[in-house]
Amino acid sequence: MPLHASEHTGDRIARYRKLRHLTQRALAETAGVSYSMLTKIEQGVKPSSPAVLAAIARALSVQTIELTGQPYVAELQQDELDVLIHPIREALDLYDLGVDPEVSPRGITALAAEADQLCALVRDTRLKDAARALPALITEVTTVAHTVQTDEAWRVLASTYRTAYDVTTKLGYPDLCVVALDRMAWAAERASDPVLAGIRQYLRSLVYLRAGQYRVGQRLVTVGMATLAQGDPSRTRDVATGQLHLGAAVLAARSGDGDTAAGHIAEAQRMAEITGEATRVHWLSFGPTNVAVHQVVTLSEQCQYAEALQAAGGLTIPSDWPASRAAAYLAEVARAQLWTNRGEQALRTLQRAREIAPQQTRYHPMVRETVAGLVSARRSTPGTLSNLAHWVGI
């Protein structure tokens, strides 16, 4: 079924529903969502929560990205990001070819510094800059790792694969992000680094979270916890473990288990009091701020939007917090504001997200659906909203 860039998720749900010969009531019953909510989502009046979208996708026997329309090819082409995907795909395929005789690599210290810089670019949502530099760095570090075969070299290679995961995920290429995670596991094993291996399981659980396969995601978190336990006690291990608890909290919230979600939030809070803010430890952004953000997110995931906004009201995001995390949080807040009929606030929140992280915000499916809801809720579209809608591709 061809998909159109101008469609919102509700349009796509309706098209697939009709293809499956289902009424709205039949789809709502099969997916386990309310009929009222489904009609609002199909009309584009309200944005779908990730949990509801995953349930609908399962009921329609499609992937969630087929309903969100990712990747947003027209916008990727406008931003000249589409041409950067294929080189990343090629670089990821070089992992087992050994030393490239045509590559004259730098020392591992310089390569580690560049790998760290690319992680910083992603956190600053400079996706184009990171994507442009990534294939050459993967190729160079691959040669070095096969040449020297030290733990440090394999760790640096794992970091480049982590960045490939981040970039491809944010741009809407889930198939490629899975390949990147497989490569990260391969490098982490050679580095004999249980923390890297545990982080990889955390990232892998997020893939299943986005696909709505919460039970598998929870199993991966359990494996990740066990893997981290094999490492020596350290702040780094505590940070990674705390982040796994946050991932587990969102998985539990989406599966409707609020008590388990709250338990993981409490455990993450305990660990954050020990670690403090740790935004540069494997670039996980763990700490009291991220725990508070996940408290908002888990409430929103359970459709407790008023409670989520109440929690958000007491939260101040530090000015030096990673732009990628801040913008993702604002997207969650804007969705909750729209569901509680605070359209003007939602528009201002999305404008802030755009200012902080324009590339990430433009390709965030939740932002698109919230903007579509804002447009549908108005009889006429003011200039500010019209500009935002055009910018995201609606």
C-alpha beads as a LAMMPS data file, in Angstrom:
LAMMPS data file: protein, C-alpha beads

394 atoms
393 bonds

1 atom types
1 bond types

-500.0 500.0 xlo xhi
-500.0 500.0 ylo yhi
-500.0 500.0 zlo zhi

Masses

1 110.0

Atoms # bond

1 1 1 0.000 0.000 0.000
2 1 1 1.614 3.301 -0.997
3 1 1 1.950 5.842 1.775
4 1 1 1.862 9.573 1.310
5 1 1 4.083 11.995 3.186
6 1 1 1.198 14.405 3.748
7 1 1 -0.872 11.768 5.599
8 1 1 -0.956 11.648 9.363
9 1 1 -0.973 8.422 11.350
10 1 1 -4.749 8.423 11.652
11 1 1 -5.080 8.441 7.861
12 1 1 -2.793 5.441 7.593
13 1 1 -4.627 3.554 10.327
14 1 1 -7.910 4.134 8.498
15 1 1 -6.435 2.963 5.180
16 1 1 -5.037 -0.255 6.651
17 1 1 -8.254 -0.830 8.628
18 1 1 -10.302 -0.652 5.445
19 1 1 -7.822 -2.925 3.687
20 1 1 -8.401 -5.480 6.465
21 1 1 -12.193 -4.990 6.109
22 1 1 -12.567 -3.844 9.710
23 1 1 -14.949 -1.286 11.152
24 1 1 -13.642 1.213 13.683
25 1 1 -15.433 -0.656 16.463
26 1 1 -13.977 -3.986 15.349
27 1 1 -10.437 -2.579 15.228
28 1 1 -10.846 -0.887 18.611
29 1 1 -12.026 -4.165 20.149
30 1 1 -9.231 -6.195 18.561
31 1 1 -6.558 -3.687 19.598
32 1 1 -7.977 -3.275 23.089
33 1 1 -8.374 0.504 22.810
34 1 1 -11.451 2.639 23.282
35 1 1 -13.644 3.378 20.270
36 1 1 -13.638 7.075 21.158
37 1 1 -9.851 7.199 21.234
38 1 1 -9.542 5.382 17.905
39 1 1 -11.942 7.767 16.181
40 1 1 -10.044 10.786 17.511
41 1 1 -6.741 9.316 16.323
42 1 1 -8.097 8.475 12.863
43 1 1 -9.485 11.991 12.531
44 1 1 -6.119 13.439 13.552
45 1 1 -7.737 15.319 16.414
46 1 1 -5.569 13.672 19.080
47 1 1 -2.083 12.126 18.824
48 1 1 -1.746 8.418 19.428
49 1 1 0.343 7.297 22.360
50 1 1 3.147 4.869 21.433
51 1 1 1.423 2.100 23.406
52 1 1 -1.897 2.603 21.614
53 1 1 -0.165 2.838 18.241
54 1 1 1.671 -0.433 18.882
55 1 1 -1.588 -2.154 19.859
56 1 1 -3.283 -0.933 16.684
57 1 1 -0.314 -2.015 14.570
58 1 1 -0.484 -5.530 16.049
59 1 1 -4.216 -5.683 15.380
60 1 1 -3.629 -4.654 11.755
61 1 1 -0.616 -6.999 11.359
62 1 1 1.716 -4.186 10.314
63 1 1 4.809 -2.567 11.793
64 1 1 4.426 0.677 13.694
65 1 1 6.609 2.532 11.188
66 1 1 4.080 1.697 8.472
67 1 1 1.548 3.702 10.468
68 1 1 3.878 6.581 11.344
69 1 1 5.186 6.793 7.751
70 1 1 8.862 6.697 8.675
71 1 1 11.340 7.359 7.279
72 1 1 10.117 10.770 6.141
73 1 1 11.845 10.573 2.799
74 1 1 10.723 13.921 1.367
75 1 1 12.066 15.830 4.372
76 1 1 15.242 13.724 4.459
77 1 1 15.829 14.649 0.835
78 1 1 15.238 18.323 1.553
79 1 1 17.769 18.196 4.380
80 1 1 20.144 16.092 2.227
81 1 1 20.180 13.408 4.898
82 1 1 18.948 10.589 2.684
83 1 1 22.257 10.423 0.788
84 1 1 24.119 9.829 4.078
85 1 1 22.268 6.624 4.958
86 1 1 23.748 4.337 2.299
87 1 1 27.404 5.049 3.272
88 1 1 26.535 4.159 6.874
89 1 1 24.938 0.936 5.688
90 1 1 28.071 0.061 3.690
91 1 1 30.414 0.870 6.591
92 1 1 28.438 -1.399 8.915
93 1 1 28.961 -4.268 6.489
94 1 1 32.784 -4.095 6.734
95 1 1 33.018 -5.448 10.263
96 1 1 34.498 -8.873 9.410
97 1 1 36.731 -7.979 6.454
98 1 1 39.806 -7.384 8.576
99 1 1 42.440 -4.793 7.734
100 1 1 41.784 -2.525 4.755
101 1 1 45.177 -2.099 3.019
102 1 1 44.084 1.210 1.504
103 1 1 43.405 2.813 4.885
104 1 1 46.196 4.646 6.710
105 1 1 44.695 4.933 10.164
106 1 1 45.479 7.401 12.896
107 1 1 46.387 6.398 16.422
108 1 1 43.705 5.030 18.715
109 1 1 43.775 8.130 20.929
110 1 1 42.784 10.396 18.048
111 1 1 40.126 7.946 16.892
112 1 1 38.678 7.652 20.394
113 1 1 38.448 11.443 20.593
114 1 1 36.579 11.620 17.283
115 1 1 34.227 8.809 18.306
116 1 1 33.466 10.747 21.474
117 1 1 32.899 13.904 19.431
118 1 1 30.336 12.111 17.247
119 1 1 28.463 11.000 20.376
120 1 1 28.405 14.641 21.450
121 1 1 27.088 15.733 18.043
122 1 1 24.200 13.286 18.318
123 1 1 23.342 14.527 21.814
124 1 1 23.422 18.049 20.404
125 1 1 21.102 16.724 17.617
126 1 1 23.541 17.694 14.886
127 1 1 22.565 14.553 13.032
128 1 1 23.784 15.658 9.624
129 1 1 27.285 16.385 10.895
130 1 1 27.440 13.079 12.754
131 1 1 26.074 11.058 9.824
132 1 1 28.497 12.652 7.388
133 1 1 31.597 11.802 9.444
134 1 1 30.477 8.389 10.696
135 1 1 31.176 6.017 7.729
136 1 1 34.819 7.056 7.369
137 1 1 35.393 6.726 11.107
138 1 1 33.814 3.255 11.230
139 1 1 36.059 2.168 8.341
140 1 1 39.193 3.571 9.970
141 1 1 38.504 2.158 13.431
142 1 1 37.603 -1.230 11.942
143 1 1 41.068 -1.447 10.405
144 1 1 42.748 -0.381 13.648
145 1 1 40.756 -2.842 15.754
146 1 1 41.680 -5.732 13.482
147 1 1 45.310 -4.580 13.474
148 1 1 46.012 -4.038 17.177
149 1 1 43.145 -6.124 18.637
150 1 1 43.202 -4.336 21.999
151 1 1 40.245 -3.874 24.315
152 1 1 40.440 -0.116 23.813
153 1 1 40.265 -0.385 20.020
154 1 1 37.233 -2.679 20.189
155 1 1 35.565 -0.281 22.646
156 1 1 36.077 2.624 20.258
157 1 1 34.621 0.556 17.421
158 1 1 31.630 -0.294 19.610
159 1 1 31.164 3.441 20.210
160 1 1 30.996 4.120 16.462
161 1 1 28.362 1.414 16.089
162 1 1 26.445 2.998 18.975
163 1 1 26.436 6.298 17.078
164 1 1 25.210 4.504 13.957
165 1 1 22.337 3.148 16.034
166 1 1 21.512 6.619 17.350
167 1 1 21.554 8.293 13.933
168 1 1 19.549 5.639 12.107
169 1 1 16.982 5.426 14.912
170 1 1 16.379 9.174 14.957
171 1 1 16.032 9.292 11.164
172 1 1 13.553 6.396 11.081
173 1 1 15.559 3.407 9.801
174 1 1 14.812 0.632 12.338
175 1 1 16.223 -2.125 10.142
176 1 1 19.595 -0.399 10.023
177 1 1 19.635 0.421 13.723
178 1 1 19.245 -3.306 14.466
179 1 1 22.292 -4.041 12.293
180 1 1 24.237 -1.371 14.189
181 1 1 23.321 -3.006 17.507
182 1 1 24.445 -6.413 16.244
183 1 1 27.796 -4.870 15.312
184 1 1 28.008 -3.209 18.727
185 1 1 27.504 -6.586 20.422
186 1 1 30.230 -8.093 18.230
187 1 1 32.711 -5.363 19.202
188 1 1 31.736 -5.327 22.896
189 1 1 32.364 -9.072 23.110
190 1 1 35.884 -8.594 21.752
191 1 1 36.463 -5.746 24.184
192 1 1 35.399 -8.010 27.078
193 1 1 33.380 -5.065 28.391
194 1 1 30.233 -6.055 30.337
195 1 1 29.109 -2.424 30.668
196 1 1 29.096 -1.938 26.901
197 1 1 27.320 -5.264 26.493
198 1 1 24.723 -4.244 29.074
199 1 1 24.161 -0.887 27.390
200 1 1 23.679 -2.691 24.102
201 1 1 20.920 -4.776 25.671
202 1 1 19.318 -1.560 26.944
203 1 1 19.369 -0.048 23.451
204 1 1 18.057 -3.306 22.034
205 1 1 15.167 -3.215 24.507
206 1 1 14.253 0.230 23.139
207 1 1 13.902 -1.290 19.658
208 1 1 11.312 -3.703 21.027
209 1 1 9.724 -0.889 23.043
210 1 1 9.119 1.088 19.836
211 1 1 7.749 -2.051 18.160
212 1 1 5.315 -2.630 21.031
213 1 1 6.893 -5.954 22.023
214 1 1 7.106 -5.143 25.707
215 1 1 7.625 -8.652 27.059
216 1 1 10.711 -9.145 24.872
217 1 1 11.954 -5.707 25.868
218 1 1 11.594 -6.594 29.547
219 1 1 13.506 -9.838 29.012
220 1 1 16.325 -7.879 27.376
221 1 1 16.466 -5.522 30.360
222 1 1 16.796 -8.541 32.650
223 1 1 19.656 -9.884 30.528
224 1 1 21.266 -6.448 30.531
225 1 1 21.087 -6.245 34.326
226 1 1 22.707 -9.670 34.653
227 1 1 25.427 -8.676 32.191
228 1 1 26.209 -5.476 34.098
229 1 1 26.440 -7.432 37.335
230 1 1 29.480 -9.206 35.873
231 1 1 31.410 -5.929 35.782
232 1 1 33.446 -4.458 38.606
233 1 1 31.561 -2.094 40.944
234 1 1 31.921 1.475 39.694
235 1 1 30.009 4.672 39.042
236 1 1 29.939 3.741 35.359
237 1 1 28.229 0.453 36.122
238 1 1 25.773 2.211 38.452
239 1 1 24.892 4.728 35.735
240 1 1 24.232 1.981 33.187
241 1 1 22.180 -0.005 35.707
242 1 1 20.124 3.063 36.590
243 1 1 19.417 3.704 32.921
244 1 1 18.236 0.118 32.504
245 1 1 15.780 0.709 35.357
246 1 1 14.434 3.745 33.485
247 1 1 14.010 1.686 30.339
248 1 1 12.255 -1.004 32.345
249 1 1 9.932 1.628 33.825
250 1 1 8.763 2.772 30.391
251 1 1 8.318 -0.815 29.211
252 1 1 6.194 -1.586 32.273
253 1 1 4.163 1.598 31.851
254 1 1 3.369 0.833 28.226
255 1 1 2.292 -2.684 29.127
256 1 1 -0.095 -1.239 31.704
257 1 1 1.837 -2.262 34.828
258 1 1 1.988 1.002 36.736
259 1 1 3.179 -0.531 40.006
260 1 1 6.205 -2.148 38.368
261 1 1 6.960 1.090 36.520
262 1 1 6.879 3.013 39.798
263 1 1 9.197 0.442 41.390
264 1 1 11.789 0.877 38.662
265 1 1 11.524 4.676 38.920
266 1 1 12.126 4.441 42.675
267 1 1 15.190 2.232 42.185
268 1 1 16.547 4.560 39.502
269 1 1 16.014 7.509 41.867
270 1 1 17.999 5.719 44.569
271 1 1 20.885 5.132 42.183
272 1 1 20.731 8.684 40.821
273 1 1 21.219 10.026 44.346
274 1 1 24.487 8.076 44.402
275 1 1 25.752 8.863 40.889
276 1 1 24.533 12.453 40.543
277 1 1 24.147 13.887 37.050
278 1 1 26.104 11.711 34.614
279 1 1 25.407 13.068 31.146
280 1 1 28.767 12.010 29.702
281 1 1 29.035 8.480 31.107
282 1 1 28.563 6.525 27.897
283 1 1 26.342 9.480 26.925
284 1 1 23.374 8.004 28.767
285 1 1 22.237 11.272 30.441
286 1 1 21.461 9.410 33.640
287 1 1 20.870 11.259 36.898
288 1 1 18.152 12.985 38.937
289 1 1 16.957 15.004 35.931
290 1 1 16.449 11.974 33.713
291 1 1 14.675 10.130 36.518
292 1 1 12.269 13.058 36.902
293 1 1 11.753 13.142 33.114
294 1 1 10.936 9.435 33.104
295 1 1 8.424 9.990 35.887
296 1 1 6.583 12.325 33.503
297 1 1 6.972 9.889 30.617
298 1 1 5.663 6.842 32.495
299 1 1 2.576 8.756 33.615
300 1 1 1.974 9.927 30.058
301 1 1 2.423 6.394 28.730
302 1 1 -0.407 5.302 31.029
303 1 1 -2.590 8.115 29.605
304 1 1 -2.458 9.920 32.947
305 1 1 -1.887 13.194 31.158
306 1 1 -3.016 15.571 33.909
307 1 1 -0.750 13.808 36.405
308 1 1 2.113 13.902 33.908
309 1 1 1.740 17.647 33.468
310 1 1 1.597 18.111 37.224
311 1 1 4.907 16.244 37.541
312 1 1 6.359 18.272 34.669
313 1 1 5.372 21.497 36.419
314 1 1 7.884 20.826 39.165
315 1 1 10.719 19.923 36.812
316 1 1 13.358 22.330 35.548
317 1 1 15.584 21.067 32.740
318 1 1 19.178 22.289 33.224
319 1 1 20.417 24.583 30.456
320 1 1 23.373 22.280 29.792
321 1 1 21.281 19.111 29.544
322 1 1 21.670 17.262 26.194
323 1 1 19.496 18.845 23.507
324 1 1 18.352 15.433 22.268
325 1 1 16.919 14.498 25.658
326 1 1 15.402 17.928 26.299
327 1 1 13.606 17.961 22.930
328 1 1 12.277 14.415 23.365
329 1 1 10.933 15.385 26.784
330 1 1 9.212 18.474 25.362
331 1 1 7.555 16.309 22.703
332 1 1 6.072 14.176 25.495
333 1 1 4.858 17.249 27.363
334 1 1 3.260 18.715 24.227
335 1 1 1.342 15.478 23.631
336 1 1 0.009 15.566 27.192
337 1 1 -0.952 19.216 26.774
338 1 1 -2.927 18.484 23.618
339 1 1 -4.773 15.582 25.258
340 1 1 -5.767 17.911 28.113
341 1 1 -7.005 20.546 25.642
342 1 1 -4.126 22.970 26.180
343 1 1 -3.431 23.580 22.517
344 1 1 -1.710 26.943 22.860
345 1 1 0.663 25.535 25.462
346 1 1 1.360 22.508 23.266
347 1 1 2.238 24.762 20.328
348 1 1 4.645 26.803 22.451
349 1 1 6.227 23.622 23.801
350 1 1 6.807 22.268 20.288
351 1 1 8.326 25.579 19.232
352 1 1 10.788 25.256 22.111
353 1 1 11.641 21.718 21.001
354 1 1 12.248 23.004 17.476
355 1 1 14.554 25.715 18.756
356 1 1 16.534 23.308 20.914
357 1 1 16.836 20.392 18.471
358 1 1 15.493 21.189 14.992
359 1 1 16.657 18.086 13.131
360 1 1 15.471 15.622 15.770
361 1 1 12.161 17.425 16.278
362 1 1 11.397 17.417 12.559
363 1 1 11.744 13.620 12.364
364 1 1 10.032 12.753 15.656
365 1 1 6.758 10.896 14.883
366 1 1 5.134 12.081 18.118
367 1 1 5.762 15.692 17.098
368 1 1 4.067 15.115 13.752
369 1 1 0.987 13.621 15.331
370 1 1 0.737 16.378 17.912
371 1 1 1.030 19.029 15.196
372 1 1 -1.652 17.217 13.176
373 1 1 -3.896 17.287 16.229
374 1 1 -3.322 20.998 16.703
375 1 1 -4.187 21.651 13.065
376 1 1 -7.348 19.525 13.246
377 1 1 -8.499 21.269 16.420
378 1 1 -8.601 24.683 14.708
379 1 1 -11.058 26.002 12.142
380 1 1 -8.314 28.226 10.770
381 1 1 -4.567 27.764 11.125
382 1 1 -2.566 30.750 12.397
383 1 1 0.768 31.557 10.823
384 1 1 2.910 30.054 13.584
385 1 1 1.141 26.682 13.518
386 1 1 0.921 26.682 9.731
387 1 1 4.669 27.222 9.535
388 1 1 5.343 24.402 12.002
389 1 1 2.993 22.037 10.163
390 1 1 4.636 22.748 6.816
391 1 1 8.065 22.303 8.363
392 1 1 7.305 18.818 9.722
393 1 1 5.644 17.761 6.461
394 1 1 1.917 18.087 7.148

Bonds

1 1 1 2
2 1 2 3
3 1 3 4
4 1 4 5
5 1 5 6
6 1 6 7
7 1 7 8
8 1 8 9
9 1 9 10
10 1 10 11
11 1 11 12
12 1 12 13
13 1 13 14
14 1 14 15
15 1 15 16
16 1 16 17
17 1 17 18
18 1 18 19
19 1 19 20
20 1 20 21
21 1 21 22
22 1 22 23
23 1 23 24
24 1 24 25
25 1 25 26
26 1 26 27
27 1 27 28
28 1 28 29
29 1 29 30
30 1 30 31
31 1 31 32
32 1 32 33
33 1 33 34
34 1 34 35
35 1 35 36
36 1 36 37
37 1 37 38
38 1 38 39
39 1 39 40
40 1 40 41
41 1 41 42
42 1 42 43
43 1 43 44
44 1 44 45
45 1 45 46
46 1 46 47
47 1 47 48
48 1 48 49
49 1 49 50
50 1 50 51
51 1 51 52
52 1 52 53
53 1 53 54
54 1 54 55
55 1 55 56
56 1 56 57
57 1 57 58
58 1 58 59
59 1 59 60
60 1 60 61
61 1 61 62
62 1 62 63
63 1 63 64
64 1 64 65
65 1 65 66
66 1 66 67
67 1 67 68
68 1 68 69
69 1 69 70
70 1 70 71
71 1 71 72
72 1 72 73
73 1 73 74
74 1 74 75
75 1 75 76
76 1 76 77
77 1 77 78
78 1 78 79
79 1 79 80
80 1 80 81
81 1 81 82
82 1 82 83
83 1 83 84
84 1 84 85
85 1 85 86
86 1 86 87
87 1 87 88
88 1 88 89
89 1 89 90
90 1 90 91
91 1 91 92
92 1 92 93
93 1 93 94
94 1 94 95
95 1 95 96
96 1 96 97
97 1 97 98
98 1 98 99
99 1 99 100
100 1 100 101
101 1 101 102
102 1 102 103
103 1 103 104
104 1 104 105
105 1 105 106
106 1 106 107
107 1 107 108
108 1 108 109
109 1 109 110
110 1 110 111
111 1 111 112
112 1 112 113
113 1 113 114
114 1 114 115
115 1 115 116
116 1 116 117
117 1 117 118
118 1 118 119
119 1 119 120
120 1 120 121
121 1 121 122
122 1 122 123
123 1 123 124
124 1 124 125
125 1 125 126
126 1 126 127
127 1 127 128
128 1 128 129
129 1 129 130
130 1 130 131
131 1 131 132
132 1 132 133
133 1 133 134
134 1 134 135
135 1 135 136
136 1 136 137
137 1 137 138
138 1 138 139
139 1 139 140
140 1 140 141
141 1 141 142
142 1 142 143
143 1 143 144
144 1 144 145
145 1 145 146
146 1 146 147
147 1 147 148
148 1 148 149
149 1 149 150
150 1 150 151
151 1 151 152
152 1 152 153
153 1 153 154
154 1 154 155
155 1 155 156
156 1 156 157
157 1 157 158
158 1 158 159
159 1 159 160
160 1 160 161
161 1 161 162
162 1 162 163
163 1 163 164
164 1 164 165
165 1 165 166
166 1 166 167
167 1 167 168
168 1 168 169
169 1 169 170
170 1 170 171
171 1 171 172
172 1 172 173
173 1 173 174
174 1 174 175
175 1 175 176
176 1 176 177
177 1 177 178
178 1 178 179
179 1 179 180
180 1 180 181
181 1 181 182
182 1 182 183
183 1 183 184
184 1 184 185
185 1 185 186
186 1 186 187
187 1 187 188
188 1 188 189
189 1 189 190
190 1 190 191
191 1 191 192
192 1 192 193
193 1 193 194
194 1 194 195
195 1 195 196
196 1 196 197
197 1 197 198
198 1 198 199
199 1 199 200
200 1 200 201
201 1 201 202
202 1 202 203
203 1 203 204
204 1 204 205
205 1 205 206
206 1 206 207
207 1 207 208
208 1 208 209
209 1 209 210
210 1 210 211
211 1 211 212
212 1 212 213
213 1 213 214
214 1 214 215
215 1 215 216
216 1 216 217
217 1 217 218
218 1 218 219
219 1 219 220
220 1 220 221
221 1 221 222
222 1 222 223
223 1 223 224
224 1 224 225
225 1 225 226
226 1 226 227
227 1 227 228
228 1 228 229
229 1 229 230
230 1 230 231
231 1 231 232
232 1 232 233
233 1 233 234
234 1 234 235
235 1 235 236
236 1 236 237
237 1 237 238
238 1 238 239
239 1 239 240
240 1 240 241
241 1 241 242
242 1 242 243
243 1 243 244
244 1 244 245
245 1 245 246
246 1 246 247
247 1 247 248
248 1 248 249
249 1 249 250
250 1 250 251
251 1 251 252
252 1 252 253
253 1 253 254
254 1 254 255
255 1 255 256
256 1 256 257
257 1 257 258
258 1 258 259
259 1 259 260
260 1 260 261
261 1 261 262
262 1 262 263
263 1 263 264
264 1 264 265
265 1 265 266
266 1 266 267
267 1 267 268
268 1 268 269
269 1 269 270
270 1 270 271
271 1 271 272
272 1 272 273
273 1 273 274
274 1 274 275
275 1 275 276
276 1 276 277
277 1 277 278
278 1 278 279
279 1 279 280
280 1 280 281
281 1 281 282
282 1 282 283
283 1 283 284
284 1 284 285
285 1 285 286
286 1 286 287
287 1 287 288
288 1 288 289
289 1 289 290
290 1 290 291
291 1 291 292
292 1 292 293
293 1 293 294
294 1 294 295
295 1 295 296
296 1 296 297
297 1 297 298
298 1 298 299
299 1 299 300
300 1 300 301
301 1 301 302
302 1 302 303
303 1 303 304
304 1 304 305
305 1 305 306
306 1 306 307
307 1 307 308
308 1 308 309
309 1 309 310
310 1 310 311
311 1 311 312
312 1 312 313
313 1 313 314
314 1 314 315
315 1 315 316
316 1 316 317
317 1 317 318
318 1 318 319
319 1 319 320
320 1 320 321
321 1 321 322
322 1 322 323
323 1 323 324
324 1 324 325
325 1 325 326
326 1 326 327
327 1 327 328
328 1 328 329
329 1 329 330
330 1 330 331
331 1 331 332
332 1 332 333
333 1 333 334
334 1 334 335
335 1 335 336
336 1 336 337
337 1 337 338
338 1 338 339
339 1 339 340
340 1 340 341
341 1 341 342
342 1 342 343
343 1 343 344
344 1 344 345
345 1 345 346
346 1 346 347
347 1 347 348
348 1 348 349
349 1 349 350
350 1 350 351
351 1 351 352
352 1 352 353
353 1 353 354
354 1 354 355
355 1 355 356
356 1 356 357
357 1 357 358
358 1 358 359
359 1 359 360
360 1 360 361
361 1 361 362
362 1 362 363
363 1 363 364
364 1 364 365
365 1 365 366
366 1 366 367
367 1 367 368
368 1 368 369
369 1 369 370
370 1 370 371
371 1 371 372
372 1 372 373
373 1 373 374
374 1 374 375
375 1 375 376
376 1 376 377
377 1 377 378
378 1 378 379
379 1 379 380
380 1 380 381
381 1 381 382
382 1 382 383
383 1 383 384
384 1 384 385
385 1 385 386
386 1 386 387
387 1 387 388
388 1 388 389
389 1 389 390
390 1 390 391
391 1 391 392
392 1 392 393
393 1 393 394
